Amino acid sequence: MEDFNGVASDRLRSFIERVERLEHEKKVLAEDIKEVYSEAKSAGFDVKIMRQIVKLRGMDASDRQEAEAILDLYMQALGMV
């Protein structure tokens, strides 16, 4: 392992290559997700609402309840309910 001014080049290269692989995988996954939403849209589903549901399902129950309560409060304050 070469060391340049305190930098272990082999270890650094390993980290960089791992990040590059993960970035590539992330891009592939993003394309797959986009394709699934496209299929859902073609089947007549509202993709915007689906995205909201996915976001809500990713939250824990207490955070979701808090967000829904604040949304309801704001909607009432604006006369939307």
N, C-alpha and C positions, 0 to 999 in steps of 0.2 A: 504494500500500500504506500503510495507516494504521499508526501506531506508538503504542501506549499503554503508557507507562512501560517502554519497552524491549521490548515484545511486538509482533511483526509479526502483526497480526490476520489478514490474508489468508493468510499461510503457515500459521498455527495452524489456521485454519478448514479449509484444504486437508488438513492432517494428520488432523484430527478426522473429516472426511468420508471420507477413505481408510480409516481404522480402522473407521468405521461400515459401509462397504461390505464390508470384509473380514469383519467380525463377522456380517453378514447371510449372506455366502457360506458361512461356517463353519457357521452354523445350518442352512442348506439341505443342506450336505454331511453333517452329523450326522444329519439326517432321512433322507437317502438311505442312509447306512450302516445305520441302524436298520431300514430297509425291507429291505435285502439280508439282514440277519441274520434278520429275520422270515420271509422267503422260505425261507432255509436251514432254519430250524426247522420250517416247514411241510413241507419235503421230508424231514424225519427226521434232520437233522444236529444234533449237540450244539453249541449256540451258545457255551457257556462254553469248550469245548475249542477251538472255532474262534478265539475271541478270544485264547486263549493262543498258538495257532499264529501268528496275525497279529503278536502282540507278539514272539515268538521270531524270526520271519522279518525283523522290523525291526531286530534286533540284528546287530552284526557277529559273525563266527564265533567270535572269541576271547572276546567278552563272553558269548555264548550258552553256550560250553563251560564257562566259569567258573561261570555261573549254574546249569547242569545239575550240575556237580561239587559245588557247595555244597548244592544240593537233595538230591543223593544222599547226601552226608555227613550232613546233618541227618536224613534219613529213616532212615539206618542207626543214628544215635545214638538215635533214638526207637523202634528195633526195628520199623520199618515195612517193611523189606526182608527 
